[in-house]
Amino acid sequence: MSSRTLAIVAYLLSLPGALAVLAVRRQDAFAAFHARQSLVIAVWAAVAPVLWAVAAWALAWVPTVGALLGVLLFALLLAAYAALALAWVLGMVYAAQGRARCLPLPGAAAR
């Protein structure tokens, strides 16, 4: 498979795809770069609701405004998912174009 195809597979199959590309073609710099970015997106997508749940639970103990703050944090969670979806699509576009460009959110963590 070509590097572009593997990079796209890393995004399409999310966590398993990224791990498979890293396991099979770690020496391919282009595919590994996109696999790492896809891996960061997948991890953030899994961790974000856990962080929200912990914060909302802690805020629920605050009288009067705690529940409202939990709802506001949920809006931030939705915004984070929208940003991750945009990063996921941009990553696939960059992979299809053959560009190894860092994505706005997960790019720095994937280097």
N, C-alpha and C positions, 0 to 999 in steps of 0.2 A: 504494500500500500504506500501511497505517496504521503509526504509530510502533511500536505494540506488535508487530505482525507482523514488522517489520524487526528489532526487538530480539530476538525469538525466533529468527528466521532467523540472526542473528549468532551465537547460541549453538549452534543445531542444525548449522550448516555449519562451525563452528569457525573455523579460520584463513581459509579463502576467504570464508566468510560475513561475518566481521568486516571483512575488507578491502573487500569489496564494499559493505557498508553505509557504511563510512567514505568510500569513493570516491563513492558515489551520493548519500547523504543526510547529508553532514557538517554541514549547517546545522540538522538536526533534533537538538536537544540530547538528547532521550530515547534515540533510536536510537543516536546516536553514543556516549553514555555506556555503554550496554550492549555496543556493539561493542568499545569500548576494554577493558572488563572481559573480554570473551570473548577478545580478542587477548592479554591478559596471561595468561589461563589457558592458552591454546594455546602461548605461548612458554615458560611455566614447564614445561608437560608435555614440551616438546621438549628443554629445557635440563637438566632434572633427571637423566635417565639419563646424559647426557654428564658431568655433574659427578660422579655416582657412579662412572662408569667411570674417570675420571681419579684420583679419590681411592682407589678400590680398587686400581688399578694401582700407585699410589705406596705404599699400605700393604702390598702384596704383597711388597715388598722388606724389610719388617720381619720379622726371624726370629720364629718361634713364634706370635706373636699377630697378625701382619699379615693372614693369611687370615681369621681370626675377626673382626677389625675390619671387613674388607670385607663379610662376611656381615651383620654388624650394620648396616652402612651400607645394605645392600640392604633390610633391614627398614625403615629410615627412608625409603628411596625408595618402598616400598610404602605407607607411611603418608602420604607426601606425595601420592601418586596418589589415595589415598582422600580426602584433604582437597580436592584439586583436583576430583575427581568430585562431592563434596558442594557445592563452590562453583559448579560448572557447573549442577547441578540447581537450587540456590537462585537462581542468576542467571536461569534460565528461568522459575522461579516468579515472581520479582519482575517480570520483563518481562511475563509474562502478566497480572499484577495491575496493571500500569501504575505500578509503584513504581520510582523511581530511587534505590535504596538501595545503598550500598557493600557489597560482599561482604567477609567476614572477611579473606581472604588477599589477593586481587588488587585490592581496592577502592582502597586508598591509592595504588597504582601507576597506576591507571587514571584518576585525576582530572586 
